[in-house]
Amino acid sequence: MEVGQRQAPSAPPNTRFSSDGFWWWNGAEWKPAVSPDRLWQWNGATWVPRAVAAGSRPGAGVGVVITIGVFAGVLVLVSLLTVVVLLTMGGQIGNLFSNVVGALSGP
């Protein structure tokens, strides 16, 4: 082991873990070996931070990228629709406001 490198504490010799690593046998019953938030893991003696391998949850990153992409796409679509409406009906909208202002300021 290199200098400055920590070794993970090992489980006591009588601790048995399930094949998937999510449960451990305390001698009477199976207990969860991973916290409900999946951030901590039981090593047989104490709870330690769970090492999550890079890329073990690809769905989270992909979900964020898809959400941002959909939001940007909707934003672009609404912007284009607004520009088209203003270019095609701008004169009519301006005329409508002129009529409203004239009606409000008239006798």
C-alpha atoms as a printed R data frame, in Angstrom:
    type eleno elety resid chain resno       x       y       z
1   ATOM     1    CA   MET     A     1   0.000   0.000   0.000
2   ATOM     2    CA   GLU     A     2   1.281   3.452  -0.936
3   ATOM     3    CA   VAL     A     3   1.849   6.285   1.523
4   ATOM     4    CA   GLY     A     4  -1.284   8.380   2.081
5   ATOM     5    CA   GLN     A     5  -3.622   5.685   0.777
6   ATOM     6    CA   ARG     A     6  -6.337   4.542   3.179
7   ATOM     7    CA   GLN     A     7  -7.385   0.959   3.446
8   ATOM     8    CA   ALA     A     8 -11.120   0.323   3.870
9   ATOM     9    CA   PRO     A     9 -11.936  -1.303   7.207
10  ATOM    10    CA   SER     A    10 -12.588  -4.978   6.757
11  ATOM    11    CA   ALA     A    11 -15.654  -6.778   8.052
12  ATOM    12    CA   PRO     A    12 -15.360  -8.961  11.136
13  ATOM    13    CA   PRO     A    13 -14.718 -12.609  10.195
14  ATOM    14    CA   ASN     A    14 -18.185 -13.838  11.269
15  ATOM    15    CA   THR     A    15 -20.123 -11.287   9.169
16  ATOM    16    CA   ARG     A    16 -21.878 -12.745   6.132
17  ATOM    17    CA   PHE     A    17 -23.150 -10.622   3.273
18  ATOM    18    CA   SER     A    18 -25.720 -11.605   0.655
19  ATOM    19    CA   SER     A    19 -24.476 -12.251  -2.865
20  ATOM    20    CA   ASP     A    20 -25.821  -8.868  -4.034
21  ATOM    21    CA   GLY     A    21 -24.177  -7.038  -1.083
22  ATOM    22    CA   PHE     A    22 -27.385  -5.351   0.051
23  ATOM    23    CA   TRP     A    23 -27.950  -7.536   3.165
24  ATOM    24    CA   TRP     A    24 -25.826  -8.904   6.013
25  ATOM    25    CA   TRP     A    25 -26.503 -11.733   8.482
26  ATOM    26    CA   ASN     A    26 -26.220 -10.783  12.157
27  ATOM    27    CA   GLY     A    27 -26.610 -14.379  13.365
28  ATOM    28    CA   ALA     A    28 -30.389 -14.212  13.769
29  ATOM    29    CA   GLU     A    29 -31.748 -12.261  10.803
30  ATOM    30    CA   TRP     A    30 -30.808 -10.477   7.579
31  ATOM    31    CA   LYS     A    31 -30.257  -6.744   8.044
32  ATOM    32    CA   PRO     A    32 -29.855  -4.089   5.328
33  ATOM    33    CA   ALA     A    33 -26.209  -3.450   4.476
34  ATOM    34    CA   VAL     A    34 -26.942  -0.265   2.525
35  ATOM    35    CA   SER     A    35 -28.695   2.812   3.909
36  ATOM    36    CA   PRO     A    36 -32.066   3.782   2.379
37  ATOM    37    CA   ASP     A    37 -30.449   6.745   0.598
38  ATOM    38    CA   ARG     A    38 -27.705   4.393  -0.661
39  ATOM    39    CA   LEU     A    39 -24.945   6.724   0.543
40  ATOM    40    CA   TRP     A    40 -23.715   4.531   3.421
41  ATOM    41    CA   GLN     A    41 -22.773   0.860   3.609
42  ATOM    42    CA   TRP     A    42 -22.444  -1.452   6.597
43  ATOM    43    CA   ASN     A    43 -19.030  -3.142   6.653
44  ATOM    44    CA   GLY     A    44 -19.874  -5.477   9.525
45  ATOM    45    CA   ALA     A    45 -18.675  -3.162  12.288
46  ATOM    46    CA   THR     A    46 -19.712   0.381  11.329
47  ATOM    47    CA   TRP     A    47 -21.403   2.453   8.632
48  ATOM    48    CA   VAL     A    48 -18.925   3.802   6.056
49  ATOM    49    CA   PRO     A    49 -19.465   6.075   3.034
50  ATOM    50    CA   ARG     A    50 -20.423   3.959   0.059
51  ATOM    51    CA   ALA     A    51 -18.059   4.191  -2.887
52  ATOM    52    CA   VAL     A    52 -20.173   4.820  -5.973
53  ATOM    53    CA   ALA     A    53 -18.332   3.932  -9.132
54  ATOM    54    CA   ALA     A    54 -18.247   6.550 -11.872
55  ATOM    55    CA   GLY     A    55 -20.972   5.883 -14.369
56  ATOM    56    CA   SER     A    56 -22.924   3.574 -12.082
57  ATOM    57    CA   ARG     A    57 -26.012   5.804 -12.451
58  ATOM    58    CA   PRO     A    58 -26.008   6.859 -16.089
59  ATOM    59    CA   GLY     A    59 -29.765   7.540 -15.994
60  ATOM    60    CA   ALA     A    60 -29.379  10.596 -13.761
61  ATOM    61    CA   GLY     A    61 -27.033  12.464 -16.107
62  ATOM    62    CA   VAL     A    62 -28.988  11.479 -19.177
63  ATOM    63    CA   GLY     A    63 -32.216  12.622 -17.523
64  ATOM    64    CA   VAL     A    64 -30.764  16.043 -16.735
65  ATOM    65    CA   VAL     A    65 -29.460  16.465 -20.290
66  ATOM    66    CA   ILE     A    66 -32.809  15.430 -21.780
67  ATOM    67    CA   THR     A    67 -34.688  17.820 -19.482
68  ATOM    68    CA   ILE     A    68 -32.432  20.736 -20.409
69  ATOM    69    CA   GLY     A    69 -32.710  19.844 -24.106
70  ATOM    70    CA   VAL     A    70 -36.503  19.690 -24.007
71  ATOM    71    CA   PHE     A    71 -36.677  23.002 -22.133
72  ATOM    72    CA   ALA     A    72 -34.361  24.673 -24.663
73  ATOM    73    CA   GLY     A    73 -36.381  23.207 -27.550
74  ATOM    74    CA   VAL     A    74 -39.666  24.539 -26.152
75  ATOM    75    CA   LEU     A    75 -38.050  27.931 -25.568
76  ATOM    76    CA   VAL     A    76 -36.808  28.089 -29.181
77  ATOM    77    CA   LEU     A    77 -40.195  26.952 -30.517
78  ATOM    78    CA   VAL     A    78 -42.094  29.609 -28.539
79  ATOM    79    CA   SER     A    79 -39.603  32.281 -29.636
80  ATOM    80    CA   LEU     A    80 -39.963  31.354 -33.305
81  ATOM    81    CA   LEU     A    81 -43.754  31.272 -33.032
82  ATOM    82    CA   THR     A    82 -43.748  34.729 -31.403
83  ATOM    83    CA   VAL     A    83 -41.534  36.174 -34.147
84  ATOM    84    CA   VAL     A    84 -43.725  34.702 -36.902
85  ATOM    85    CA   VAL     A    85 -46.922  36.035 -35.303
86  ATOM    86    CA   LEU     A    86 -45.435  39.509 -34.842
87  ATOM    87    CA   LEU     A    87 -44.119  39.615 -38.426
88  ATOM    88    CA   THR     A    88 -47.395  38.484 -39.975
89  ATOM    89    CA   MET     A    89 -49.831  40.364 -37.731
90  ATOM    90    CA   GLY     A    90 -47.713  43.246 -36.418
91  ATOM    91    CA   GLY     A    91 -49.549  45.884 -38.460
92  ATOM    92    CA   GLN     A    92 -52.942  44.629 -37.334
93  ATOM    93    CA   ILE     A    93 -51.875  44.526 -33.677
94  ATOM    94    CA   GLY     A    94 -50.490  48.082 -33.910
95  ATOM    95    CA   ASN     A    95 -53.732  49.241 -35.545
96  ATOM    96    CA   LEU     A    96 -55.776  47.610 -32.755
97  ATOM    97    CA   PHE     A    97 -53.814  49.459 -30.069
98  ATOM    98    CA   SER     A    98 -54.189  52.739 -31.982
99  ATOM    99    CA   ASN     A    99 -57.959  52.228 -32.059
100 ATOM   100    CA   VAL     A   100 -58.026  51.456 -28.320
101 ATOM   101    CA   VAL     A   101 -55.965  54.560 -27.473
102 ATOM   102    CA   GLY     A   102 -58.163  56.686 -29.759
103 ATOM   103    CA   ALA     A   103 -61.338  55.365 -28.136
104 ATOM   104    CA   LEU     A   104 -60.043  55.993 -24.609
105 ATOM   105    CA   SER     A   105 -58.817  59.511 -25.309
106 ATOM   106    CA   GLY     A   106 -61.846  60.571 -27.365
107 ATOM   107    CA   PRO     A   107 -64.956  62.405 -26.112
